[in-house]
Amino acid sequence: MSRVATLLRLLQSAPRELSWALADRVRPLHVGDPAWVPSEQDKQHWRAHGWVLLRGSAALPAVDRLQREIELYRRRHREETTSSKTAEGLRIGLLHAANRTSREVALNDQARTFLRWAFADEPVLYGSLTFDVGSEQEPHVDASFFYTRPETSMAGVWTALEDIAEDAGPLFYVDRSHSWPRLTAAEVLAENPALDASVRARTATGVEPDVELSDEVYAAYSAKIAQLLATRPAARAPALLRKGDVFIWHPWLVHGGLPRIDRALTRRSMVAHYIGASAKMWNQQDFFLHGKDIETRAALRFITLSSRGRRYVWHPAPAHFSMGDGHFEA
């Protein structure tokens, strides 16, 4: 999007942002205990295991309200948010850009307090994904999609909008995998000479971006993660969360979606992606195609706004994605 187009979209969204700012003053929504502080046990668990679970963190009235508003949004945007093959709800990207309750659940005070400690920086809400059913996504690490420097200045914050059943294809995680040697795209390309040659030839042209080639590298990267899992005593633990629970994970923690055993079951949930305010971030094309020299690439630039001191990246509107595209996780 050009600077002029971005400015126009920002101006178009100004009435919405101003109305939300007024609502924040008149009838604020409170999601997560603002007085909570992480215990030493919480901190040690994060360092050792790469994740933390905040039981009952999201206030149930806010969760129930969000559920109703998601249903209404899906009815209004049925074609874009419903699978033509299965009639199931597709995941919605950046719903919080158009829905204040979604933004408030994503800006959970307790989760933000934890991330402020984990990042040693102010957390900034970057994006969100809202799910109706399990993604069944392959094992992956978020760092390959949201690569930051410092490398630990990113996290996923997953909120259960209903009790998650074991047969519904729950989120899974590989405990302690954040402490494994960090897999780089360069390492994967070194094991795939033909793909490496394609990347070198393409990047030498200076034509950007090459999403298709980036996807090929991602497929090889994903296969390498699967290979590592097969050679390590690493179980895929299901995150069987209850409604209102919040699960936070490290950017290098291997996770994904388990198979949906009972396809009649939903897995209503929302994941928010956070970055540190002082961090630099690059997208997946840079990670997969320019891994060796990523810091010579221009980092992503954002417009950030604030709600009661809580910072978030401005997006003009929600995005609608087909299921299983491999770009959005958990």
Buried (B, 14 or more C-beta within 10 A) or exposed (E): EEEEEEEEBBEEBEEEEEEBBEBBEEEEBEBBBEEBEBEEEBBEBBEEBBBBBBEBBBBEEBBBBBBEBBEEBBEEBEEBBBEEEEEBBBBBBBBBBBBBBBBBBBBBBBBBBBBBBBBEBBBBBBBBBBBBBBBBBBBBBBBBBBBBBEEBBBBBBBBBBBEBBEBBBBBBBBBBBBEBEEBBBBEBBEEBEEBBEBBEEBBEEEEEEBEEBBBBBBBBBBBBBEEBBEEEEBEBBBBBBEBBBBBBBBBBBBBBBBEBEEBEBBBBBBBBBBBBBBBBBBBBBBBBBBBEEBEEBEBBEBEEBEBEEBBBBBBBEBBBBEBEEBBBBB
